C-alpha cells in the first residue's frame, strides 16, 4: 500500500528542490479519470450522472471533479477545504499525520 512506503520528507517547494505537498500527492495518487472528462451517466435516467464514490445519481452541476484523481463526487463525497474527493482527502490527512510526527 502506498502510505506504507518510505516517502521523502515533505518540505516547502523552495527548500532544497524537494516537492511541495501537492506535487507529492500528484505523484502518489494514480489518476482514475483525465481532467475535463465527463462523469458516467446514470443508467436509470437521461439527465443524471453517477457519483463515483457513493454511486448516487445527481445532475451534472451538482458533481465536482477531484483535482488529484479525477473522480466525480457529489456534495456528500466532497471536501471543499482542499477541492478534492473524500478518498483523496483521506490520503491528505495521512500525509498531515506523517508530517506532525
C-alpha positions as CSV (number, residue, x, y, z in Angstrom):
1,X,0.0,0.0,0.0
2,X,1.3,3.4,-0.9
3,X,1.1,5.0,2.5
4,X,3.4,2.3,3.9
5,X,6.2,3.2,1.5
6,X,9.1,5.3,2.8
7,X,8.2,8.7,1.4
8,X,10.6,11.6,1.2
9,X,10.1,14.3,3.8
10,X,7.6,16.9,2.8
11,X,9.1,20.4,2.7
12,X,8.3,23.7,1.1
13,X,8.9,24.0,-2.6
14,X,11.8,26.4,-2.3
15,X,13.8,24.4,0.2
16,X,16.5,22.2,-1.4
17,X,14.5,21.2,-4.5
18,X,12.0,18.9,-2.6
19,X,8.4,18.7,-3.8
20,X,5.7,20.5,-2.0
21,X,2.7,18.5,-0.7
22,X,0.5,18.9,-3.8
23,X,3.3,17.8,-6.1
24,X,4.0,14.8,-4.0
25,X,0.3,13.9,-3.8
26,X,0.0,14.1,-7.6
27,X,2.9,11.6,-7.8
28,X,1.3,9.2,-5.3
29,X,-2.3,9.2,-6.5
30,X,-3.0,7.5,-9.8
31,X,-5.5,9.5,-11.9
32,X,-8.6,7.4,-12.5
33,X,-10.1,9.9,-15.0
34,X,-8.5,12.6,-17.0
35,X,-9.3,16.2,-16.1
36,X,-12.2,17.5,-18.1
37,X,-13.6,14.0,-18.9
38,X,-17.3,13.7,-18.3
39,X,-18.7,11.5,-15.4
40,X,-20.5,8.3,-16.1
41,X,-24.2,8.6,-16.9
42,X,-26.8,7.2,-14.6
43,X,-28.3,4.1,-16.4
44,X,-31.8,4.9,-14.9
45,X,-32.2,8.4,-16.4
46,X,-31.0,10.5,-19.3
47,X,-30.1,13.7,-17.5
48,X,-28.3,12.5,-14.4
49,X,-24.7,11.3,-13.8
50,X,-23.3,9.0,-11.2
51,X,-21.1,10.0,-8.2
52,X,-18.0,7.7,-8.5
53,X,-17.7,7.3,-4.7
54,X,-21.2,6.6,-3.4
55,X,-22.9,5.8,-6.8
56,X,-25.8,8.1,-6.2
57,X,-27.3,9.8,-9.3
58,X,-27.0,13.6,-9.5
59,X,-27.3,16.3,-12.2
60,X,-24.0,17.4,-13.6
61,X,-23.9,20.8,-11.9
62,X,-24.0,19.1,-8.5
63,X,-20.9,17.0,-9.2
64,X,-17.4,18.2,-8.9
65,X,-14.2,16.7,-10.3
66,X,-11.3,16.0,-7.9
67,X,-8.1,17.8,-8.9
68,X,-5.9,14.8,-7.8
69,X,-7.6,11.6,-9.0
70,X,-10.2,13.0,-11.5
71,X,-13.2,11.2,-9.8
72,X,-16.6,12.9,-9.9
73,X,-18.1,13.4,-6.5
74,X,-21.4,14.6,-5.1
75,X,-21.6,17.2,-2.3
76,X,-21.7,14.5,0.4
77,X,-18.5,12.9,-1.0
78,X,-16.6,16.2,-1.4
79,X,-14.1,18.0,0.7
80,X,-14.3,21.7,-0.2
81,X,-11.3,22.6,2.0
82,X,-8.8,21.1,-0.5
83,X,-11.2,20.8,-3.5
84,X,-10.8,17.0,-3.6
85,X,-13.0,14.0,-3.1
86,X,-13.2,12.3,0.2
87,X,-10.9,9.4,-0.9
88,X,-8.1,11.8,-1.7
89,X,-8.9,13.8,1.4
90,X,-8.0,10.7,3.4
91,X,-4.6,10.5,1.7
92,X,-4.0,14.2,2.5
93,X,-4.9,13.5,6.2
94,X,-2.4,10.6,6.2
95,X,0.3,12.9,4.9
96,X,-0.6,15.5,7.5
97,X,-0.4,13.0,10.3
98,X,3.0,11.8,9.0
99,X,4.2,15.5,8.9
100,X,3.1,16.1,12.5
101,X,5.0,13.1,13.9
